[in-house]
Amino acid sequence: MDLINVVDKAFENKKAESYPEFKAGDTVTVTYKIKEGDKERLQKFRGVVIQIKGATPFTKTFTVRRVASGVGVERIFPYQSPFIDSIELNKVGKVRRARIFYLRKLSGKKARIKDKKMAFVSKESAEAAATNE
């Protein structure tokens, strides 16, 4: 029984619950920890999520793609990784597919993803509307 609790603690990642909801087509910034020798630093990787894969939280991964110096760079992140410090949602994209691998073949303006039009309501305006009614 003790061994089961130890294994559960090892795989438990409370940060994953605080990650924002994102899907393919969204632009995210992933801040992750890099170990170089005995030093540790944070590095940001900003790009478009091209796929989310995996059924359970422990096998779930997402692939982020960005273009750096004219070369496409993709990185696969495990969702429950202890090396991920934070995930920030920058833009919500409007795509029709769950896996947008066609971005690999496109370049320039054709490789852009349309932004989803969302109505954001501030807390102050929502509270003011509630008190007026």
C-alpha positions as CSV (number, residue, x, y, z in Angstrom):
1,M,0.0,0.0,0.0
2,D,2.9,2.3,0.7
3,L,4.4,1.7,-2.7
4,I,1.2,2.7,-4.4
5,N,1.1,6.0,-2.6
6,V,4.7,6.7,-3.5
7,V,4.0,6.1,-7.2
8,D,0.9,8.2,-7.1
9,K,2.8,11.1,-5.6
10,A,5.5,10.8,-8.2
11,F,3.0,11.1,-11.1
12,E,0.9,13.8,-9.5
13,N,1.3,17.2,-11.1
14,K,-0.9,19.9,-9.7
15,K,0.4,22.4,-12.2
16,A,-1.2,20.5,-15.1
17,E,-4.6,21.4,-13.6
18,S,-3.8,25.1,-13.7
19,Y,-2.8,25.0,-17.4
20,P,-5.2,26.9,-19.7
21,E,-7.5,25.0,-22.0
22,F,-5.9,25.0,-25.5
23,K,-6.4,23.1,-28.7
24,A,-4.8,22.7,-32.2
25,G,-4.4,26.1,-33.9
26,D,-3.8,28.1,-30.7
27,T,-0.6,30.0,-30.1
28,V,1.0,29.2,-26.8
29,T,4.1,30.1,-24.9
30,V,5.6,27.1,-23.0
31,T,8.1,28.0,-20.3
32,Y,10.2,25.0,-19.4
33,K,13.3,24.2,-17.3
34,I,16.6,23.4,-19.0
35,K,19.4,21.8,-17.1
36,E,22.9,22.6,-18.3
37,G,25.5,20.9,-16.1
38,D,24.7,21.9,-12.5
39,K,22.7,25.0,-13.5
40,E,19.1,25.3,-14.3
41,R,17.3,28.0,-16.3
42,L,13.9,28.8,-17.8
43,Q,13.4,29.0,-21.6
44,K,10.3,30.0,-23.5
45,F,9.1,28.3,-26.6
46,R,6.3,30.2,-28.4
47,G,4.5,28.6,-31.3
48,V,1.3,27.1,-32.8
49,V,-0.1,23.9,-31.3
50,I,-0.3,21.5,-34.3
51,Q,-1.6,18.4,-32.4
52,I,-2.6,17.1,-29.0
53,K,-2.2,13.4,-28.6
54,G,-2.9,10.8,-25.9
55,A,-5.9,9.5,-24.1
56,T,-4.9,9.6,-20.5
57,P,-3.3,12.5,-18.7
58,F,-0.1,10.5,-18.2
59,T,0.3,9.8,-22.0
60,K,-1.0,13.1,-23.2
61,T,1.5,15.2,-25.3
62,F,1.2,18.3,-27.5
63,T,3.4,19.4,-30.3
64,V,4.3,23.1,-30.8
65,R,5.7,24.4,-34.0
66,R,7.5,27.7,-34.7
67,V,9.6,29.2,-37.4
68,A,13.1,30.3,-36.3
69,S,15.4,31.9,-38.8
70,G,13.4,30.5,-41.7
71,V,13.5,26.9,-40.4
72,G,10.5,25.2,-38.9
73,V,11.2,23.9,-35.4
74,E,8.8,21.5,-33.7
75,R,8.9,20.3,-30.1
76,I,6.8,17.7,-28.3
77,F,6.0,18.4,-24.7
78,P,4.5,15.8,-22.3
79,Y,1.5,17.3,-20.6
80,Q,2.4,16.0,-17.2
81,S,6.1,16.9,-17.4
82,P,7.7,18.3,-14.2
83,F,10.0,20.4,-16.4
84,I,7.2,22.6,-17.7
85,D,7.0,25.7,-15.6
86,S,4.0,27.3,-17.2
87,I,1.9,27.4,-20.3
88,E,0.4,30.7,-21.5
89,L,-2.3,31.0,-24.1
90,N,-1.5,33.9,-26.5
91,K,-4.0,33.5,-29.3
92,V,-7.0,31.3,-30.0
93,G,-6.9,30.1,-33.6
94,K,-9.7,29.1,-35.9
95,V,-9.0,25.8,-37.5
96,R,-11.2,22.9,-38.6
97,R,-8.9,20.0,-37.9
98,A,-7.4,18.5,-34.8
99,R,-4.0,17.9,-36.4
100,I,-2.8,20.7,-38.6
101,F,0.2,19.1,-40.2
102,Y,-0.5,21.0,-43.5
103,L,1.2,24.0,-41.9
104,R,4.5,22.2,-42.5
105,K,4.2,22.7,-46.3
106,L,3.0,26.3,-46.2
107,S,5.2,29.4,-45.8
108,G,4.7,33.1,-45.5
109,K,1.2,34.6,-45.3
110,K,-0.4,31.3,-46.3
111,A,1.0,29.7,-43.1
112,R,-1.0,32.1,-40.8
113,I,-4.0,30.9,-38.8
114,K,-7.0,33.2,-38.5
115,D,-7.9,34.4,-35.0
116,K,-11.1,33.3,-33.5
117,K,-13.4,36.2,-32.7
118,M,-14.2,36.0,-29.0
119,A,-16.2,38.4,-26.9
120,F,-14.3,39.1,-23.8
121,V,-16.3,40.6,-20.9
122,S,-14.4,42.2,-18.1
123,K,-15.4,41.5,-14.5
124,E,-16.3,45.1,-13.8
125,S,-18.7,45.3,-16.7
126,A,-20.3,42.0,-15.9
127,E,-20.8,43.1,-12.2
128,A,-22.3,46.5,-13.4
129,A,-24.7,44.7,-15.7
130,A,-25.8,42.4,-12.9
131,T,-26.4,45.2,-10.4
132,N,-28.4,47.2,-12.9
133,E,-30.9,44.3,-13.5
